[in-house]
Amino acid sequence: MNVLVDFYGHHSRLIDQIGINALLALSLSVSLQAGQLALAQAAFAGIAAYVSAIASMQYHWPLAASILLAVLCSTLVAALLAYPVRKLRGIFLAIATVGFGEIVRVVVNNLSITGGAEGLSGIPNDVTTPIIYGALALVAVALYLLSRTKFALAVALTREDEAAARGVGVDVGMVRFASLALGGAIAGLAGALYAHAFYFIAPGDFGFPRMEAILVWCVIGGVTSPIGAVAGAVFLSILPEAIRALADFREVTNGIILLVVILFAPSGLSALWRSRRPPVTRDA
């Protein structure tokens, strides 16, 4: 027990960051499962982080209320963004959402209420490790239950063949809209937890490098696998600590890992795990 306490004492920030990164990976995985390369999750997380921080610091809202407000705001922004970009696909959708993320970063960087480029410090440090992993567990259970519904089938069909999806009565536009909004809600939850777990936020925390990292987590784990996305986030969150000598070359290390995965496991590490599972046999 003492060993576990000592380990947590030395690595508590890393453990909290892993849980938040897993939520961010799930937020992008939701969109990717619908065939949407929408790269605005970092922006949604940033919006929620600032809303939650401002609500708690300036208006003295309790933790639960400030996080709920933040999630509602990120969901609303995601829904507003989803409508004009609903007809975009592939690289055009990616460019549009990356542009949105840059707009959010520039706006936050120039507002006095957000602290500008210096960010906000002194955010109430009310979020603990159990809260972060409790939120992650709730999101995971909700996504699992959602995967058992007809909506999940519509998402999969939309991703694989839009024409076939429309042919069987699937509202493709609504599926993409709902997926992006749901991803925005999960990203918003991650952002709000981040603000209260680390008590300091700045515009750079939610810029393109963070979005790039989220995408790498999902690609390495498997773009259509929520479990793979979480595994990718956990692996690449721990890796810099495991190889401290290469910490200054984190981006290079991530790039090499991504290249290896694309070359030898283009469907992600989760596909390798599935391929090694023994086949299920049924009695005659």
N, C-alpha and C positions, 0 to 999 in steps of 0.2 A: 504493500500500500504506500509506504514512504517513497518507494521508487517512482510510483505513478505520480505522487504529489510533486516530487522534485522535477520530474519530466514536464509536468504541466506548468510548473512555475517558470521553467526556462523557455518553454515553447508556447505559452498561452496565446501570444499574438499570432503566431503561425497557425495554431489550431483554429482560432477564430477566423483567420483569413481563408483557411481551407473551406470552412463551412460557407462563407459568403461567396467564394469563388464557385463552389458547387451550385449555389443558387443561380449565379450569373450564367453558368454553363447550361443549366436547365432552361433558363429564359430564352437562350438562343436556340436550343434544341427544339423547343416548341415550334418556332418559326421554320426551322430547317425541315422538320417532319412534314410540313405543308408545302415544301418545295420553295420556300422563300429565303433568299439570301439577303435578309434585312439586317443591316449592321448598325443598329441604333440602340442596342441594349445598354451600352455604357452611358449614352446620353439619358436614357430613361432612369438609370440608376442615379446619375448625377442630379437630375431634377428632383427625384424623391429624397436624396440625401440633403439637399439644400432646403427643401420644403420642411422636412422633419426637423432639421437643425434650427431653422428660423422659428418654427412654431414652438419649439421647446425653449429656445434661448430668449426670444423677444416677447413671446406671448405666454410663456410658462405653461404650455400644454403638457399633460402627463404623457409618458412614453407611449402607451398604447394608442392614445388619440392622435399623437403626432405621426406615428408610423402608419396608422390607418389613413390619415389625410394624405400622407406622402404616396401611399400605394394608389389611392383614388386619383391623385393628380397624374401620376405616371401612366396609369391605365387610360385616363382621359386623353392625355397627350398622344399616347400610342394609337388610340382609336382615331383621333383627328389626323394623325399622320397616315394611318392605314387607308383612309378614304381616297386621298389624291394619288397614292402610289399603288392602288390595288390592281391596276392594269399593267404595271411594270413587271418585268421578269429578269432573272439572271443578273448580269453585270449592271444593267440599267437601274434595277432596284437597289443593288449594293451601292452604286454611286449616289443615288438620291438619298439613301438613309445615312451614308457617311457624311454627305453634305449637311443633312439635318443635325447630325452630331456636332459638326464643326460650328454651326450656327449657335447651338446651345452653349458650347464652350466659350465662344466669343461674347455672347450676351452675358453669361455668368461672370466672365472676366472683366466686364465693364460696369457692373452694377454695384452700387455702394452697399445695398442690403446683403449681398452675398460676400462682402469683404474683398471684392475684386480679385486681383491676381494673388493677393496674400492669403485668401481663403478665410475660413472661419475656424477659430480655435475656442476651446473651453466649452464644447458641446457636452451636455450632461452624459457622463459615461455610465448609462443605465443598462446597457445590453451586455449580458453575460454569455458565456459559452453555452450553457443549457438553453438559453433563449434562442441563440443562433441555430443550434442543431435541432431544437424543437420545431422551429420554423421550417427548416430543411425537411424534417420528417413529415410535417403536415403537407408541404408542397408535393413531396414524393408520393404520399398516399393519395392526394387529390389527383395527381397526374395518372397514377395507376388506375384509379377508379374511372377516370376519363377515358383511359385506353380500352376499357371494356364496353364502351358505348358505341352507338352508331356513328357518332361524330368522329371517332377515331378512324373508323372505316372510310368515312368521307375524306378525312385528311390524307390517309394513305393513297386513296384513289386519285385525289387531286394532285398529289406529288408525282405519281407514276404516269397518269394519262388524263389530262384535263378534258379532252374530248370525250373519252369514255365516261368520265365523271358526270359531265353535263348530260350525256346520253341516258344515264340512269337517274337523272333528276337531282343531282347534287348541285347546290348553289355554290359554285367555286369561289365567287367573289366574297360571299359571306364566310366561307371556310378560311380564306386567307385573312380577311378582316379580323375574325375571332382569334385566329392563331397569333397575329401580331399584337392584338390587344392583351391577350393572356401573357404573352412573352413580356410585354411592357409591365404588367402587374408584378410578375415574378422578379424582374430586374429592379423594379421600384422597391420591393421588399428588401432585396439585397442591398440596395443603396441606402435605405433608411437604417438598416441594421449596421452597415459600415460606419455611418456617421456617428452613431451612438456607441459603437464598440471602440472606435479609435479616436474619438473626441476632437478630431481635426480633419477638415476637408478642404481641397483646393481644386480649381478647374482642371489642373493636369491629372488629377486622380481619375477623371472620367473622359479623357481624351481618346484619340485614335489608338495610341499604344495599348490602352486597356481593352478596347474593342478588338484589336488584333489578337491579343492574348486569349480572349474569350473564344474567338473563332478557331484558334489553334487548338484549344482544349477540345472543342467539339470535333474537329477534323481528326485529331489523333485518336479520340475515343470512338468515333463513328457518328457521322452526321445525322443518322436517323435513329440513334440509340440514346435515350436519356441516361441509361446506366453508363454507357460508354463516355458520354459527355462529362458526367460526374467523375468517372475514373480518370479521364484526361486532365480535369481540373485538379484533382488530388495529386496526381503524378507530377505535374509541372509546377505545383505549388511547393511540393516537398523537395523537388530536384535541386533548386538553388541552395537549400540548406544541406543537402547530402553532398554536394560538390562545391563547397564554399570557395575553393581555389579558383573556380570558374564563374563566380558570382558576377564579376564585372563583364562577363561575356554571355549574360543570360539570353539576350536576343539571338546571338549566334547559335547558342546551344539549342534554343527552341527551334530555330530554323533548320538545323541539322536533323533534329528529331522529326520535324514535320516532313522533311525531304525523304528520310528513310521510310517513314510510315506510308507516304504517298507511293513510293517506289515498290515497297514490298507488301503493304497491306492497305491498298487504296480504299477499302471499305472501313478502315479503322481497326483499332485493337479489339473492339468488341466482336468483330467478325472472326478474328483468329480464335477467340475464346469459344464462339459458337461452333466453329469448324472442328474443334477438338473435343466437343461433347460427344459422348457415345450415342449412337442412334437409338431412338426409342423403338422398342419392339413390342408388338401387340400379340397377345395370344390369339390363335386361330379360333 
